[in-house]
Amino acid sequence: MTWKQAVSLSIGDREAPLEADTKTDVDYQHSMVGKTIEVSCIAGGTLKEFRGKKAEVLGVIVRFGQPVGYFVQVDKTKEYGGAKDFYLDRCLVEDALPPTATSVALREGLSHWGQQRDYWHLDSGGLESMAFAVASVTPTAVATPYEFGWDFAVPDPMKGDFTQARCAAFQSGNYWTASTAVRPIRGGVQPVANPIEDHWARTFYWTHTIAKGMVQFGWPWEKAVRGIEARAVATARVLVPLVNEALDQCVAARVEITGQPFDLVPRSVSAGFSRVRLKAGTVGLTEPPTDRRPYTVISVAPSAAKDLQYLRQVVLHECIHVAVSSDSGPPHNDLFNAISERVGLNPEHRD
């Protein structure tokens, strides 16, 4: 029986192992034989103790014309390793920092900005959308503006570890462009920040911190900063009290109609004046909990606050959705209409 050793495949997915017959698959005549290479900082297995040391190539394992593994001598010891275990001419490294649960969640949350996105130069809505996405992943982050973009640094549960979401952003003419990269950082100086429990509160705070900082770097966001401040204040003073009052009414109406208890967990609903989640032509949106965001988020268009009676109708509509908690079927069902009758939602605002 021939002994085989699995080495990582440098072409494609690192998780796909490549079997190599060390007696027949090693090319001892390859042009790399005799050259000196360096054991990489992520080398594993028996090569782990040799990280950073020089190694002489004794043979090369080739697949589809590409080297995928090496037989080397390092400190008088002969070892096999995958291509990822060594630095060559380009010092290419795969998965140097293995993902953490935090980095995976943040990368998925910011996947929309994995490619270039363009926004109107006076509008900070793209930044607010990004902060909303980060807020859906974590209650704790440090937002830092730079001349050419900004960072979100999210502490990891492991001491000293954190995830950095770096957004490169620049202005050109009448628009600005942004894209993001996310990486876990281990053993560094962990950022310190107090968690902000409310979803919209942290979204506004991070957006304001970055937007105000970008003004110092010449971005034309003075009006946008004032708008964020005004919406945050109006949310706390006007919208949140209205939502709390309406939720109490809607839940009580549901209990009366169904005869079954229905309790809302404290802080299970976050409401804010913002258009970044709204489709064109709409003034309100209720987003149910997700696996990463275990609470409901309500968005209300700031324009709805021009008329307090109208605003109350919008808030009632969204709070009825929370009370109905429909998992499937039409959102405006019989229970929705029954609660609407009890709490005073006008027929023209039920669609």
C-alpha positions in Angstrom: 0.0 0.0 0.0 1.3 3.5 -0.9 1.4 6.0 1.9 -0.4 9.3 0.9 -0.4 12.7 2.5 -3.2 15.3 2.0 -2.1 18.8 1.3 -4.2 21.9 0.7 -5.1 22.8 -2.8 -3.9 26.3 -3.7 -6.2 26.4 -6.8 -9.7 27.1 -5.6 -11.2 26.3 -2.3 -8.7 25.7 0.5 -11.1 23.3 2.2 -10.8 20.9 -0.8 -7.9 18.5 0.1 -5.6 17.1 -2.6 -4.2 13.6 -2.2 -0.6 13.2 -3.2 1.4 10.0 -3.6 4.8 11.0 -2.0 6.6 8.3 -3.9 5.3 8.9 -7.4 3.7 12.4 -7.5 6.8 14.4 -6.5 8.7 16.0 -9.4 12.4 16.0 -8.4 13.4 17.6 -11.8 11.2 20.7 -11.5 12.8 24.1 -12.0 11.9 25.0 -8.4 14.2 22.3 -7.0 17.2 23.8 -5.3 15.6 27.1 -4.7 15.1 28.6 -1.2 11.6 29.5 -0.1 10.2 30.6 3.3 7.8 28.8 5.5 4.7 31.0 5.8 3.2 32.4 9.0 0.1 30.2 8.6 1.9 26.9 7.9 0.3 24.1 9.9 1.0 20.6 10.9 4.6 19.6 11.3 5.6 22.8 9.5 4.2 25.0 12.3 7.4 25.0 14.3 9.4 26.2 11.3 7.3 29.3 10.5 9.5 32.1 9.2 12.4 29.9 8.4 14.1 29.3 5.1 13.6 25.9 3.3 15.3 24.3 0.3 13.0 22.8 -2.3 13.7 19.1 -2.9 10.7 18.3 -5.0 7.4 19.8 -6.3 3.9 18.3 -6.4 2.1 19.5 -9.6 -1.5 19.5 -10.6 -2.8 20.9 -13.9 0.6 22.4 -14.5 0.6 24.4 -11.2 2.7 23.6 -8.1 0.3 22.7 -5.3 2.8 21.2 -2.8 6.4 21.1 -1.9 8.9 18.6 -0.5 11.5 20.7 1.4 14.3 20.5 3.8 14.3 23.0 6.7 16.7 22.9 9.7 17.9 19.5 8.4 14.4 18.1 8.5 12.5 17.0 5.4 8.9 18.0 5.3 5.9 18.0 2.9 3.6 21.0 2.7 0.9 22.6 0.6 1.6 25.7 -1.5 -0.2 27.8 1.1 2.5 26.8 3.6 5.3 28.7 1.8 6.1 32.2 0.5 7.3 32.3 -3.0 7.9 35.1 -5.5 4.6 36.9 -4.9 4.3 36.0 -1.2 0.7 35.0 -1.8 -1.2 34.0 1.3 -4.5 32.2 1.5 -6.7 32.6 4.6 -4.0 34.1 6.7 -6.6 35.1 9.2 -9.3 32.3 9.5 -12.8 33.8 9.8 -14.5 34.2 13.1 -18.3 34.2 13.8 -18.2 38.0 14.0 -16.3 38.5 10.8 -18.6 36.1 8.9 -21.7 37.9 10.2 -20.2 41.3 9.3 -19.0 40.2 5.9 -22.5 38.9 5.1 -24.1 42.0 6.5 -22.0 44.3 4.3 -22.0 42.1 1.2 -24.0 44.7 -0.7 -20.8 46.9 -0.6 -18.5 44.1 -1.6 -18.5 45.8 -5.0 -18.5 49.4 -5.9 -21.6 51.5 -5.0 -22.2 55.1 -6.1 -24.2 57.8 -4.3 -25.2 61.4 -4.8 -22.4 63.6 -3.4 -24.7 65.6 -0.9 -26.5 62.5 0.3 -25.2 60.4 3.3 -27.9 57.8 2.8 -25.4 55.2 1.6 -23.4 55.6 4.8 -26.6 55.3 6.9 -27.5 52.1 5.1 -24.1 50.7 5.9 -24.4 51.7 9.5 -27.8 50.0 9.6 -26.3 46.8 8.3 -23.6 46.9 10.9 -26.2 47.6 13.6 -28.0 44.4 12.4 -24.9 42.4 13.4 -23.7 44.0 16.6 -24.7 46.5 19.3 -21.1 47.4 19.8 -18.7 49.0 17.3 -16.2 51.9 17.0 -16.8 54.1 13.9 -13.8 56.0 12.8 -13.6 58.4 9.8 -10.5 58.8 7.7 -9.6 61.0 4.8 -10.3 58.2 2.3 -13.1 56.4 4.0 -14.0 55.0 7.4 -13.8 51.9 9.6 -16.2 49.9 11.8 -14.3 48.0 14.4 -16.4 45.3 16.2 -15.0 43.6 19.3 -15.0 39.9 19.3 -16.1 37.8 22.4 -12.6 36.5 22.5 -10.3 38.8 24.5 -8.0 40.8 22.2 -9.8 39.8 19.0 -12.0 42.1 16.8 -13.3 42.4 13.2 -12.4 45.4 11.1 -14.8 46.5 8.3 -12.8 49.0 6.2 -14.8 51.2 3.8 -12.8 52.9 1.1 -14.7 56.0 -0.1 -13.9 58.9 -2.4 -15.6 61.7 -4.1 -15.7 62.4 -7.9 -17.7 65.1 -9.4 -21.3 64.9 -8.2 -21.2 61.5 -6.6 -19.2 59.4 -4.1 -18.1 55.8 -4.3 -17.7 53.2 -1.6 -16.8 49.5 -1.2 -15.8 47.5 1.8 -13.4 44.8 2.9 -13.8 42.8 6.2 -11.1 41.0 8.1 -10.8 39.4 11.6 -7.8 40.6 13.7 -6.4 38.4 16.4 -4.2 39.4 19.3 -4.4 43.1 18.6 -5.6 46.0 20.8 -9.3 45.4 21.1 -11.5 48.5 20.6 -13.4 49.6 23.6 -17.0 50.8 23.2 -20.2 50.6 25.2 -23.0 48.7 23.5 -25.9 50.8 22.3 -29.0 48.7 22.9 -31.5 50.4 20.5 -31.0 49.6 16.8 -31.8 53.0 15.4 -29.9 54.8 18.2 -26.7 53.1 17.2 -27.4 53.5 13.5 -27.8 57.3 14.0 -24.8 57.5 16.3 -22.4 55.7 14.0 -23.7 57.6 10.9 -23.3 60.9 12.6 -19.8 60.2 13.9 -18.6 59.3 10.5 -20.5 62.0 8.5 -19.3 64.7 10.9 -15.7 63.5 10.5 -15.9 63.4 6.7 -17.0 67.1 6.8 -13.6 67.8 8.3 -12.0 66.1 5.3 -13.9 68.3 2.9 -17.0 66.3 2.2 -20.1 68.4 1.5 -22.2 66.8 4.3 -22.9 69.8 6.6 -26.6 69.7 5.8 -26.7 65.9 6.0 -25.1 66.0 9.5 -27.8 68.5 10.7 -30.4 66.2 9.2 -29.1 63.2 11.1 -29.1 65.2 14.3 -32.7 66.4 13.8 -34.0 62.9 12.9 -32.3 61.3 16.0 -33.9 63.9 18.3 -37.3 63.6 16.6 -37.1 59.9 16.9 -36.4 60.0 20.6 -38.9 62.7 21.5 -41.8 62.1 19.1 -41.6 58.7 17.3 -40.6 56.4 20.1 -43.3 57.6 22.5 -45.9 57.3 19.8 -44.8 53.8 18.9 -44.8 52.7 22.6 -48.3 54.0 23.0 -49.6 52.5 19.8 -47.9 49.1 20.6 -49.7 49.0 23.9 -53.1 49.6 22.2 -52.5 47.1 19.4 -51.3 44.3 21.7 -54.3 44.9 24.0 -56.6 44.8 21.0 -55.1 41.5 19.8 -55.5 39.9 23.2 -59.2 41.0 23.4 -59.9 39.7 19.9 -58.0 36.4 20.1 -58.5 35.7 23.8 -54.8 34.6 23.9 -51.9 36.3 25.7 -49.4 38.2 23.6 -46.3 39.6 25.3 -43.7 41.8 23.7 -40.2 41.4 25.1 -38.7 44.8 26.3 -36.7 46.5 23.6 -38.1 44.1 21.0 -39.0 47.0 18.7 -36.8 49.8 17.4 -38.3 52.7 15.5 -36.6 55.5 13.6 -37.2 58.4 11.2 -35.3 57.3 8.1 -35.9 56.6 4.4 -32.9 54.4 3.8 -35.0 51.2 4.1 -38.2 52.5 2.4 -39.2 51.8 -1.2 -40.2 54.7 -3.3 -43.7 56.0 -2.6 -43.9 54.4 0.9 -43.9 56.1 4.3 -43.5 53.1 6.6 -41.9 49.7 6.9 -41.9 47.0 9.6 -39.1 44.5 9.3 -39.6 41.4 11.5 -36.8 39.7 13.5 -34.1 37.7 11.8 -31.6 35.1 13.1 -29.0 37.8 13.7 -31.4 40.7 14.7 -33.8 39.3 17.3 -36.1 42.3 17.3 -38.4 44.2 15.0 -37.3 47.4 13.2 -39.8 50.1 12.1 -38.8 52.8 9.6 -40.9 55.9 9.2 -40.4 58.6 6.5 -39.5 61.9 8.1 -42.0 63.6 5.9 -44.8 61.8 7.8 -44.0 64.0 10.8 -45.3 67.1 9.1 -48.8 66.2 10.3 -49.1 64.5 13.7 -52.5 63.0 13.0 -51.1 61.4 9.8 -48.0 60.3 11.7 -50.1 58.6 14.3 -51.9 56.7 11.5 -48.6 55.6 10.0 -47.4 54.4 13.4 -50.6 52.6 14.1 -50.4 50.8 10.8 -46.8 49.6 11.5 -47.6 48.6 15.1 -50.6 46.6 14.0 -48.1 44.5 11.9 -46.1 43.9 15.0 -49.1 42.8 16.9 -50.4 40.5 14.1 -46.9 38.9 13.7 -47.9 37.1 10.5 -45.4 34.6 9.3 -47.1 33.9 6.1 -50.1 34.9 4.0 -51.3 38.4 3.2 -50.0 41.0 5.7 -53.3 42.9 5.8 -55.4 39.9 6.9 -58.6 39.6 9.0 -56.8 40.0 12.3 -55.0 43.1 10.9 -58.4 44.7 10.0 -60.0 43.7 13.3 -57.2 45.3 15.3 -57.4 48.4 13.0 -61.1 48.8 13.9 -60.3 48.7 17.6 -57.4 51.1 17.6 -58.8 53.6 15.1 -56.7 53.1 12.0 -58.7 54.7 9.2 -59.7 52.5 6.2 -57.6 54.6 3.7 -54.4 53.8 5.7 -54.9 50.0 5.9 -53.2 49.0 2.6 
